[in-house]
Every structure is written in C-alpha cells, then in structure tokens.
C-alpha cells in the first residue's frame, strides 16, 4: 500500500521484536537489525529514523536503547536475562505484541517484509558472526571498533 507512513522511531523497536523468535532480541541483534533496515529501506523508514554511527561493535545509536527504555516504562517491552547468564534480552510483553501488531497494520509493507528476513537472520548468528557480517558489508562501521576478530 503506497500511502503507508513510517511509524515514529520507537515503533521500529516494537516491530523488530514482533518479527523475532519468541519476540526477543539481544541488544546487538536489535541494533544491527535496525541498522540494516535503515540502510536497505531508507525511504520506508524516513528521515526521523535512527542515525547510526561507528562505535565499539559497529553501528550504534543510543536512541534505540532510549526508545527501548521508554517502551519498558510503558509496559510494552521487558528486559530479562536467560539461562542465568548475564546476556540481556528485550522482549515484547503481551501488551507489546498487541501494540506491535497494531503498528504493523500501518507500517510500510516492504520494511515489514525486510524485518521478517533480517531479524531471524540476525538471531541465528553468534555475536561475533553478526558483527563480522555487518563489517563485511559496511566496512566504514569498523572505524571506532574495539572488536577483535580471532
């Protein structure tokens, strides 16, 4: 549908999580999925989208975390750890699933289709593999990296 409008930037966090297995993503999976969405579907996400810069482990925008924190405060997203490890996950609450589905009805179809591809792809990779894959396609994002690939 041509007249669909990109949702406000915080909505992209919800939409990315909606496309994730178990509606949960690690911080790096969320950052890299949204970075790739912005690179590959710029017209769909619009100018108000995140502005990633090269950082310790590639493309990063603190606004992604700020938006996630606001969504946590609104009860739409929760943060937890899995398996007793210190690895954090953002996941949709039941209210978050409902809100993400509502947003999906008016979000750009091609952006949603891309999220349906890139989010599961990011989830299947290890942290190192995901960072490496982003650097392979966007080497300029390695500029400030502390990532050391063995």
C-alpha positions in Angstrom: 0.0 0.0 0.0 1.7 3.2 -1.2 0.2 5.6 1.4 1.6 3.8 4.4 3.6 6.0 6.7 6.7 5.1 8.6 5.9 4.9 12.3 7.7 7.0 14.9 11.2 5.7 15.6 10.4 3.9 18.8 7.8 1.9 17.0 10.6 0.2 15.0 11.9 -1.4 18.2 8.4 -3.0 18.6 8.2 -4.1 15.0 11.7 -5.7 15.1 10.7 -7.6 18.3 7.5 -8.7 16.7 9.5 -10.4 14.0 11.8 -12.1 16.4 11.6 -15.7 17.5 9.9 -15.6 21.0 9.6 -11.8 20.4 13.0 -11.4 22.0 16.3 -9.9 20.8 19.7 -9.2 22.4 20.8 -5.6 22.3 23.3 -6.3 19.4 20.6 -8.1 17.4 18.2 -5.2 17.8 20.9 -2.6 16.9 22.1 -4.4 13.9 18.7 -5.4 12.6 17.5 -1.8 12.8 20.8 -0.5 11.2 20.3 -2.9 8.3 16.7 -1.9 7.9 17.7 1.8 7.7 20.4 1.0 5.1 18.3 -1.2 2.9 14.9 0.5 3.2 15.7 4.2 3.8 12.6 5.5 2.0 10.4 3.3 4.1 11.8 4.3 7.5 12.0 8.0 6.7 14.3 10.8 7.9 13.2 10.5 11.5 14.7 7.0 11.7 17.8 6.3 13.9 21.2 7.8 13.0 23.8 5.1 13.5 27.5 5.8 13.8 30.5 3.6 14.0 31.1 2.6 17.6 32.7 -0.2 19.7 31.0 -3.1 17.9 29.9 -1.4 14.7 26.7 0.6 14.0 25.2 2.0 17.1 22.6 4.6 18.1 21.9 5.2 21.8 18.3 6.3 20.8 17.5 2.6 20.2 18.2 1.9 23.8 16.4 5.1 24.9 13.3 4.1 22.9 13.5 0.5 24.4 13.7 2.0 27.9 10.6 4.1 27.2 8.8 1.1 25.9 9.8 -0.8 29.1 8.4 2.1 31.2 5.2 1.9 29.1 4.9 -1.9 29.8 5.3 -2.9 26.2 8.8 -4.3 26.4 10.6 -6.1 29.3 14.3 -6.8 29.8 15.5 -10.0 31.2 18.3 -12.5 31.2 18.1 -16.1 30.0 19.6 -19.2 31.5 21.1 -17.4 34.4 23.6 -15.7 32.2 24.3 -12.0 32.1 23.1 -11.8 28.4 20.2 -9.3 28.3 17.2 -9.7 26.1 14.5 -7.3 25.2 11.2 -9.0 24.7 7.6 -7.9 24.0 5.0 -8.2 26.7 1.5 -9.2 25.8 0.6 -5.5 25.5 3.7 -5.0 23.4 2.6 -7.8 21.0 -0.8 -6.1 20.6 0.7 -2.7 20.1 3.3 -4.0 17.6 0.5 -5.8 15.6 -1.5 -2.5 15.6 1.6 -0.6 14.3 2.3 -3.2 11.7 -1.1 -2.5 10.1 0.1 1.0 9.1 3.8 0.4 8.7 5.4 0.3 5.2 4.9 -3.2 3.8 8.4 -3.5 2.3 10.0 -2.5 5.6 8.0 -5.2 7.4 9.0 -7.8 4.8 12.6 -6.8 5.3 12.3 -7.1 9.1 10.8 -10.6 8.6 14.0 -11.6 6.8 16.8 -9.7 8.7 15.6 -10.3 12.3 15.6 -14.1 12.1 18.9 -13.9 10.1 20.5 -11.9 12.9 19.1 -14.2 15.6 20.8 -17.3 14.0 24.3 -15.7 14.2 26.6 -15.5 17.2 27.6 -12.1 18.4 30.9 -12.3 16.5 29.3 -13.6 13.3 26.8 -10.8 13.4 29.4 -8.1 13.9 31.6 -9.6 11.3 28.8 -9.8 8.7 27.9 -6.1 9.2 31.5 -5.1 8.9 31.9 -7.1 5.7 29.1 -5.2 4.1 29.7 -1.8 5.8 33.4 -1.6 6.5 33.1 2.1 7.4 31.3 0.9 10.6 34.5 -0.7 11.8 36.2 2.8 12.2 35.9 3.0 16.0 35.7 -0.7 16.7 37.2 -2.5 19.7 36.0 -5.8 18.2 38.9 -8.1 17.6 38.1 -11.0 15.3 40.2 -14.0 16.1 
